[in-house]
Amino acid sequence: GYRELREQKLAEQSFERALSLAPNDADINHNYGLFLCQTKREPDSIKYFNQAIRNPLYSTPWRSYSAAGVCTLRTGNPKDAEHYFERALRLEPDETASLLNLGQIRYKQGKIDEARKLVSRYNKVTDPSAESLWLALRIERKSGERVAEQSYASQLRRRFPGSPEYQALQRGKFD
């Protein structure tokens, strides 16, 4: 509603003020990029992530690569998103959003072994999500690994019984 719009406007003004004082500040650029992405201005967000990444003093550039990948995916552009995720993982092999998203891209490309490596690393470095278990299950199903597939199915049922992923499993909607 109106209040949300007013708060967005205020947030935007405060980001712009901060950037006019410190245009190369990586954290401000990154956070403004996130803000733009969350307010459905994905294409605009990318230049702020890139600006953050260009700062040689920025200690966590993989965060911006990963966020740029997520925002680029939302614009329906998996090709560019893929490059951002790959770059994030080169700098930080355990960056979770990149592991999961790149795993999904690889799965859709039919690169099953690569997809499996990415999602199993994700499930090791963080608590498995409904999304990651569902991806892992579909990977094993495609590979004909019934035992592994069943194991993921029971984890999904046990941990995320209300999830859209579990409902898709019950309906047999794998792709």
C-alpha positions in Angstrom: 0.0 0.0 0.0 0.8 3.7 0.3 3.0 3.3 3.4 5.1 0.6 1.7 5.7 2.9 -1.3 6.5 5.8 1.0 9.0 3.7 2.9 10.5 2.5 -0.4 10.9 6.1 -1.5 12.6 6.9 1.8 14.9 3.9 1.6 15.9 4.8 -1.9 16.7 8.4 -0.9 18.8 7.3 1.9 20.8 4.9 -0.4 21.2 7.6 -2.9 22.5 10.0 -0.3 24.9 7.4 1.1 26.2 6.6 -2.5 26.7 10.3 -3.2 29.0 10.5 -0.2 30.7 7.2 -0.8 30.1 6.1 -4.5 32.6 3.2 -4.3 31.5 1.8 -0.9 31.0 -1.9 -1.7 28.5 -2.6 1.1 26.3 0.3 0.2 26.3 -0.7 -3.4 25.6 -4.3 -2.6 22.7 -3.4 -0.2 21.2 -1.0 -2.7 21.5 -3.7 -5.3 19.5 -6.1 -3.0 16.9 -3.4 -2.4 16.4 -2.8 -6.1 16.2 -6.5 -6.8 13.6 -6.9 -4.0 11.5 -4.0 -5.4 11.3 -5.7 -8.8 14.0 -3.6 -10.5 16.3 -6.5 -11.2 18.1 -5.0 -14.2 19.0 -1.9 -12.3 20.3 -3.9 -9.4 23.1 -5.6 -11.4 25.1 -2.4 -11.9 25.3 -1.9 -8.2 26.4 -5.4 -7.6 29.1 -4.9 -10.3 30.1 -1.6 -8.7 30.5 -3.4 -5.3 32.6 -6.2 -7.0 34.9 -3.6 -8.7 36.0 -2.3 -5.3 39.4 -4.0 -4.6 38.9 -3.6 -0.8 35.6 -5.5 -0.8 36.1 -8.5 1.4 33.0 -10.6 0.2 32.6 -10.1 -3.5 31.0 -13.5 -3.9 28.0 -12.2 -2.0 27.5 -9.7 -4.9 28.2 -12.3 -7.6 25.6 -14.6 -6.0 23.0 -11.9 -5.6 23.5 -10.7 -9.2 23.0 -14.3 -10.2 19.7 -14.6 -8.3 18.4 -11.2 -9.7 19.5 -12.2 -13.2 17.6 -15.5 -12.9 14.5 -13.6 -12.0 14.7 -11.8 -15.4 14.5 -15.2 -17.1 18.2 -15.1 -18.1 19.8 -18.4 -16.8 22.8 -17.9 -19.2 24.1 -14.8 -17.5 23.0 -16.0 -14.1 25.2 -19.1 -14.6 28.3 -16.9 -15.0 27.6 -15.0 -11.8 27.1 -18.2 -9.8 30.3 -19.7 -11.3 32.3 -16.7 -10.3 30.8 -16.6 -6.8 31.8 -20.3 -6.3 35.3 -19.7 -7.6 35.8 -17.2 -4.8 33.8 -19.0 -2.1 33.1 -22.7 -2.9 30.5 -23.0 -0.1 28.3 -20.0 -1.2 24.9 -21.7 -0.7 22.6 -19.7 -3.0 25.1 -20.2 -5.9 25.5 -23.9 -5.1 21.7 -24.5 -5.2 20.9 -22.2 -8.2 23.8 -23.5 -10.3 22.7 -27.0 -9.4 19.3 -26.3 -10.7 20.7 -24.8 -13.9 22.9 -27.8 -14.4 20.0 -30.2 -13.8 17.9 -28.4 -16.5 20.9 -28.5 -18.9 21.0 -32.3 -18.3 24.5 -32.1 -16.7 23.4 -34.5 -14.0 26.8 -35.4 -12.4 27.7 -31.7 -12.0 24.2 -31.0 -10.6 24.7 -33.8 -8.1 28.0 -32.4 -6.9 26.6 -28.9 -6.4 23.5 -30.0 -4.5 25.3 -32.5 -2.3 27.8 -29.8 -1.4 24.9 -27.5 -0.6 23.3 -30.2 1.7 26.7 -30.7 3.4 27.4 -27.0 4.2 23.9 -26.0 5.3 20.7 -27.6 6.5 19.0 -29.1 3.5 15.9 -27.2 2.3 12.8 -28.5 0.7 14.2 -27.1 -2.6 17.6 -28.8 -2.2 16.1 -32.2 -1.2 13.7 -32.0 -4.2 16.5 -31.2 -6.6 18.6 -34.1 -5.2 15.7 -36.5 -5.4 15.1 -35.6 -9.1 18.8 -35.9 -9.9 18.8 -39.5 -8.4 15.5 -40.3 -10.1 17.1 -39.3 -13.5 20.1 -41.4 -12.8 18.0 -44.4 -11.9 19.3 -44.4 -8.3 16.2 -45.7 -6.6 17.6 -46.1 -3.1 19.0 -42.6 -3.0 15.8 -41.2 -4.5 13.7 -42.9 -1.8 16.0 -41.6 0.9 15.5 -38.0 -0.3 11.8 -38.6 -0.6 11.5 -39.7 3.0 13.6 -36.7 4.2 11.3 -34.4 2.2 8.3 -36.0 3.8 9.7 -35.9 7.3 11.1 -32.4 7.3 8.9 -30.5 4.8 5.5 -32.2 4.7 3.7 -29.0 3.9 6.1 -27.8 1.1 5.1 -27.4 -2.6 8.0 -29.7 -3.3 6.5 -32.5 -1.3 3.1 -31.9 -2.9 4.8 -32.2 -6.3 6.3 -35.5 -5.2 2.9 -36.8 -4.1 1.4 -35.8 -7.5 4.4 -37.3 -9.4 5.2 -34.0 -11.0 9.0 -34.3 -11.3 9.7 -31.8 -14.0 
